[in-house]
Amino acid sequence: MMPAAAIALIRAELEDATTGDLLHRPGWTAQRIAHVLAADGWTVTADDQTIGPETPAESH
């Protein structure tokens, strides 16, 4: 579970983003959020958990 402080920072950035940013530049909005978290002292790293192999759906 994410700490409430991190959620508050993410929510504030999403609320400040324009609809155009959210629709047409979601990557830029995500970078802004990551930057704000890092500037506030949060460590933003990739998750090292490996996802298992996918199995095809069975057809009936």
N, C-alpha and C positions, 0 to 999 in steps of 0.2 A: 504494500500500500504506500502511496506517495504521501509525504508529509503535507499538512495543510498549507504551510508557507509556500511550498513549491506549486501547489494547486492555485494558490492566490496569485502568484506571479504569472502563471500560464493564463489564467482567466483574464487578468488585467491586460495582457498583451493581445489576447483574442478580442477583447472588447474594444481595444484601441484600433485594431486592424479594420480597414475598410472592407466592404463587401467585395469590391474588385480584387483586393489583395487575397482574400480568402478563396475566391473563385478562380482567379487567373494566375496567382502567384503564391500557391500554398507552400512551396519550398522556401520562398523568401520569408514568409510569415513564420515558418518553423525555425529558420535560422535566427530570426529576431528573438524568438522565445528561447532558443538555446543560448544566445548571447546574453540575454537578461538573466537567465539562471546562472550562467558562469560568472557574470559580473557581481551577482549577489553571493558568490562563494560556493555555489553548488558545483559538483563535479559531474560533467556530462560525458559518459563513456558508452561504448557499444556493449551490448549484453553478449557475453561469451557462451551463453547456453546454445547448445546445438539442437537444432530441430531434427527429429528423426526422418527417415526416408518416407516419402509419400507413397501410398499404395493406391492403385487405380480403383475406382468405384466398381462394384460388382454390377453386372447387368443381369437383369432377370427376364 
